[in-house]
Amino acid sequence: MKIIQKVEVRQRLTENSKQQLIQQFMQQKQQLEQQCEQLIFEQKRMEKHTSFSQKQIKEKFGREMQVRRQKIAELDFLLEQLRILPIGSEIKERDVEAIIDVQIGMRWESPKTIVIEDGIVVDIREG
């Protein structure tokens, strides 16, 4: 019988992967900041050219801005944590699903973890 099982993928930090993650987080942060600027522009435009009330417009755009500001704060936290982590630390990257062959009498090993370093699988851990 084949089953689907979640497998955790962990990344072992190297100088290269740490810099890539920092760069990735900084790009995401910059993109969110640009979206905030665009929202401000759109809000001003709507205030001038629509029949909606000022309060409705401010509330709508305020919610959208708050969501992005929260994501920016999360990215700032992740960046700070990443800068603190020493080289060789392992961080969870994501979970993936794997097809596992299960047979009567086999030893149940659960869950598995895959460790990657600079995009290369360096370890597969059982249980």
C-alpha positions, -999 to +999 in steps of 0.1 A: +000+000+000+012+035-008+005+064+014+013+101+013+034+114+042+046+149+050+084+153+050+101+183+066+127+201+045+154+219+065+180+242+052+215+242+067+228+278+066+259+286+048+273+320+040+258+318+005+224+306+016+222+331+044+230+360+020+204+346-004+177+345+023+186+380+034+184+392-002+150+374-007+135+389+025+148+424+016+132+421-019+099+410-004+100+439+021+108+464-007+079+450-028+055+455+002+068+490+007+061+498-029+026+484-026+020+507+004+031+537-017+008+526-045-021+522-020-015+558-008-016+570-043-048+551-051-064+563-019-057+600-028-070+594-063-102+578-051-108+606-025-108+631-054-127+612-080-154+590-064-187+594-046-176+571-017-173+587+017-139+597+029-144+574+059-151+543+038-121+550+016-098+555+046-110+524+063-106+502+032-071+515+024-062+515+061-069+478+063-049+470+032-020+491+045-021+474+079-019+439+063+013+450+044+028+467+074+023+436+095+041+415+068+069+441+068+072+438+106+073+400+102+101+403+076+120+426+098+118+400+126+129+372+103+158+393+090+170+400+126+167+364+135+186+353+104+214+377+111+218+362+146+218+326+135+253+311+132+265+293+100+256+256+102+222+262+119+192+244+104+160+262+096+127+248+085+122+257+048+089+239+041+070+207+042+066+185+012+046+153+006+062+120-003+047+087-014+057+060+011+053+022+004+039+006+035+038-032+039+027-055+067+056-062+091+077-033+081+092-009+107+073+024+109+097+053+106+080+086+110+084+114+101+114+119+078+135+151+075+155+161+044+184+185+050+197+206+022+228+228+020+232+252-009+205+234-028+220+199-024+205+171-002+231+164+024+211+142+048+179+122+051+168+115+086+144+089+097+121+096+127 
